[in-house]
Amino acid sequence: MTDPTARFDIAHLARAELFTPRPQETLDFFTKFLGMYVTHREGQSVYLRGYEDPYQWSLKVTEAPEAGMGHAALRASSPEALERRVASLKQGNVEGTWSEDQFGYGKTFEFQSPDGHNLQLLWEVEKYVAPQELQSKILSRPSKKPLSGIPVKRIDHLNLMASDVTPLKDSFERHLGFRTTERVVDGNVEIGAWMSSNLLGHEVACMRDMTGGRGKLHHLAFYYGTGQHLADAVEMFRDYDIQIEAGPDKHGITQGQFLYVFEPGGNRIELFGEAGYLHLDPDAETKTWQMSDIDTGLAVGGAKLPWETYFTYGTPNPLALDQHIEKFSHFGPGAPVDDPEVSAAERAVPDEIDHSRAVSGSPV
């Protein structure tokens, strides 16, 4: 259970780093299509921000042999809150180290989730100050809305894949003060949890990795705030051959509007329309979705989430995206290869998901 005295010690998701084997194409995706500004370059990394991100950067794109998440950092609500959360982690025998080597950010505590994701906590930040030509007349906006692509406003949330959802969820509740707003269960097994440290439906989520992997990223999300931008973006991606996974549509879980695409390096990106349900009730109970509710939970409007990627693909991945799709699209009687990894994923995915009207390509 979340300690109520720890609520709001974490303010929000401040930044994330993505690894990519195709750095220029990944950079083009975020700048030309999503309108993010480049604020800094250093070594093999480029630093970017959306036009309403408050800090020097919210996204770091780093060249690497394979796609994945380098780290994600959460900002505390005060220096004292940071110290409290670090003390809780240490009391829970979570090892970590202090660093101060990221452009635009100060003292940072680095640690790993129970499943091996690289996470960080910080307080000290350098606020972004736009040069004169980028200063907005809207005083609450740190910079002008870009005239490129369909610009995202800011970083929104993080969805992690884990071999076991419950320990990760419990760690966020116990040590970071998050509360679980919604979860999905298969019998007594949690296969998804959506967690928040503020009024949003979630800023960190976790889904069970049906392939049994550890420490993967499911997706990083960026905020539009309107469904029309999703409709415009999907046309843009279609015209320019960006791989679309699913949407636009609306999840029953969180009520958020979604569009999932893969950036050229292989990481899944969610574009978030309306933010969904705001959690104003300070002692609201966690909403638990059963497998009998999964159609509505996954997609309200009829979109179909592809079995071979949405429930089985995360980064880093031993296979490139197209190879993963090829491998996980072949199953059942007459399949060319009886692959034990695919067979294991078939067994791990609940039957209700396999039969869901909101899922395509399932092995049924």
N, C-alpha and C positions, 0 to 999 in steps of 0.2 A: 504494500500500500504506500501511496505517496504521503510523505510527511507534510502536513499542511503548512508548517513553518518554512518549508523549502520552496513552496509555490512562488513562482516569478523570480527566483534567484537566477534562472536563465532567461534572458530577454528574447533571443531569437537566433536563428541560423544566420551567421554572418558571412560565411564564405565556404567554398569547396574547390578542390583541385581535381581536374580530370586529366588522366593520362591518355595519350593518343599516339598511334603509330603513323598517323597521317596529319601532322601538325598544321600544315598550311590549309588543308581542306577543312579541318575542324575549326580553325580560326575564321575562315571564310564563312562557315555556317553561322557562327555566333555574331559576326560583324555584319555581313551582307544580308543575311536573312532575319536575324533577331535584333539587329540594330544596336549591339552592345559597343560601348566605347573602349578602345585600348588606352590604358593609363600608364603602362610600364612594360618594359621588356628586360629580361635578365636571364642570361644563359640560354637554356632550352625552353624557357617559359615566357608566356605572354599573359598579362594581367588585364582583366576586363571588368566593366561594371555596367549595369542597366541604368537608365536615365533617372530612376528614383532610388537607386542604391545609395545609402548615405556615406559609405566609406570609399577608400581609394580603389578597392576592387572587391568583387564578390565571387569572381570565377578566375581561376588560374588554369591555363591550358599548358601542359608540359609534354614535350615529346618523349615517348617511351616505346619499348618494343611491343607492348600490348595495351589495349584499352583498360580502363579501371579508374577507381577513385584513389587519388593520392592521400587526401585527408578531407575532413569536414570540420569546421570550427564553429562553436557556439559562443556567443557573447553573453557574459554575465550581466546582471542589472546594476552591479556596483563592485568596487574592489573587494568589499567585505563579502559579498555574495560569492565571488570567485574563490576566495579563501575558504568559505564554508563548503562549497562543492568539492574542492580539492581535498579538504580534510575528510569529507565523507568517503570519497573514493579511496583514500589511503587507509581509512579505518576498515574499509571492505576489502583490503589487500589487493587493490588495483594499483599496479605499479605505473609510474609515470615519470616524466622528466620535464623540467622547465627549459624553455628556449626563447629566443628573441631575435629571429633571423628572417622574418617575413616582411616584405615591403608594406609599409602603411599600418603595421600592427606592432604592438609591444609584447610584453611578458605573456607567455603562452604555456599552458600545461598540456602536454601531449600524453595520451594514453590509448589503450585499445579497448574496444567493446568485448564482451564475453565471446564473440564469434570472430574476433580478429580485425575488425574495422579500425582504421586509424582516425581517432577523434581528438579534438583539441578544445580547450576552454580558455577564454581570454576576457579581458576588460579593456585594456588600453588600445585605442584605435586612433588613426588619423582621419579626421573627417574630410570628405572630398570638397574642394573649393574649385568651382569651374572657372576657367579663364573667361575673360570678358565676352568673347564671341559665343560661348556656350551657356552663359548665364540666362536662366529662365525668368520671365516676368511673373511667373507663379511662385511666390516666395517659399512655399513648402516643397518645391521641386528643386533638387540640387543641380540639375542641368536641363537644357532644352531637350525636348523629344527629338530624336534623330530623324533625318530624312532618308532612311535606308531600311529596306525590307519592311517587316511589321514588327516594330521594336517592342521588346519585353520591358516591363517596368523595373523588375527586381528579381533577385533570387527568391524562391518561395519555400520549397521543402526538399527533404531528402528521404528516399525510400531505400532501405537496406534489405539484402537477402541474408538469411541466416539458417544454419543447420537446425537450430532450435530457437523459436521465437521467444519463448517464455523467459529464459535467463537474460536475454537482451532487454526485453520489456521491463523486467524486474529491476535491472541495473539502472535504467533511465528513471524509473520511479523512485527508487531508494536513494540514489546518489545525486541525481540532477534535478529532482523535484518535478519531473514531468508527471502528468496524469494521463492515463489511457482513456481516450474519449470513445473509441470504438474498437472492437476486435471481432475476428472471425474464428470460430471453433469447428473442428471436426470431431464430434464426440467430446472427449476430454483433452484433445490436443489443440493448442492455439496455432493457427496457421497464418494469422495476420494480426497486427496491432498498430493502431494509429494514435500517436502521442503528442501532447501539446504542453508547452510551458507558458502559454499566454491564452488569448481568447480565440485564436484560430483553431480550426478542427484538428490540424496536425502540422507540425514542422518536422517531425521525424516519424517515419513509419518503418515497419519491418514485416517482411513476408517470408514464409518458409521456402527455402531453396529445395525444390522438388528433386534436384539431382544430387542432394546430399552435400553440396559444396559449402565452404565456409568463407566469410568475410567479403562477399561480393556486393556490388552496387546494383540495385534494380533500376533506379532512375534518379536523376536530378531534375527538379522542376523550377520553372520560371513563370512569373505571374503576369498575365494580361489584365484580368479583372473584368473582361467582357467576352461573351460567347461569340460575338461577331468577329473578333480578331481570330478566333480559332477557325471559323469558316473561311476567312480570308487567307490564313496561314496554310491551311490544307491545300488550297488551290495553288498557292505559291510553291509549296513543296512538290506537288504533283508536276507542275510545269518544269521545275528544275531538278527533277530526279532525286529528291531526298526521300529516303525510304520511310514510308508511313506504316506504322504498326496497327494503330486502331484509333477510331474517333473521327470527328468530334462527337462527343456524347457526354453523359453525366453519370457519375458513379452514385449509386444509392449510399454506399459508404462515404461519409463526409459530405455528400451532395456537391462535390466539386466537379466542375466541367473540365473534361480532359481531351487532349490530343497527344498521342504518343508517336514519336518519330525516333529514328536512329541518326545521330550525327555521323559524319563520314568515318570517324575513327572507330565507331562501333559501340559507343555508349548510348543508352536509351535516355532520351530527353522528353519530359512531359511539359507541354504548354498548358498552363492552368487558366481557365476562364474565370467565371465567378468563383469566389473563394469557398462557397458552400456554407455550411451551418456554423455560426459563431457560438462559442460556448460562454455565454454570459452568466449562467447559473453556477455559482462557486462550488456547490456540493452535488452537482449532477452525477448520476451513476453512469458507469461505463455501459454503452450499448453493445450487446453481444449478438452478432449475426450467426444464425445456425446455417447448416448446409441447405436446409429447406428454403432459406431466403436468398440463396446465392445469386439467382438470376437478377433480382433487383439490386443486390449489393454490388454486383460487378458493373452493370450498365442498365440504366433506366430506359434509354431511348432506342434500344435495338442493336447497338453496335456489338460486334463479336470480337473478343480478345483471342488472338491466335494461340492455341495450345503449345505449338512448337517453339514459341518465343516467350510469351508473357509469363508463363508458369515455369519455364525451364532455362531462360537465358539471363545471365547477369555478367557483369564484368568485374575483375578479369575473367577471361574464359579461355580454356585450352584451344578452342576453335574460333576462327573468324566468324562473323555473323552469318555469312552465306553458307559456310561449312556447317555451322550449328543447325541452321534451318534445314539443310539437306539431310543431315543425320537424324534429326528429330521429326522429320516429316514421313519417315518410313518405319512403319510398325504394323503389327498384326499379321494375320494370315497372308502369305504371299510376299511378305517383305523380303527384300534381297539379302538382308543380313539380320540375324537375331542378335542385336547389340545389347549387351547386359546393362549398359548405362541407361539406354532408352527404356528398356524393360523395367528397370528400377524406378524410373520417373513415372512410368505408367502406373506402377503399384502405389507410389507415394501420393499421386494426385487423387483427391477424393472422387469417388464415382459421380457425386452430384455435380462436380465441375466438368467431368468428362461428358456428362449428359446435358449440361446447361445450355439454354438457348442463347446465352451471352458468350459462348465459347465456340470457336471454329477449329476444325482440323483435329478434333480429339480422337484418340484411338478407341472408338467404340464400334 
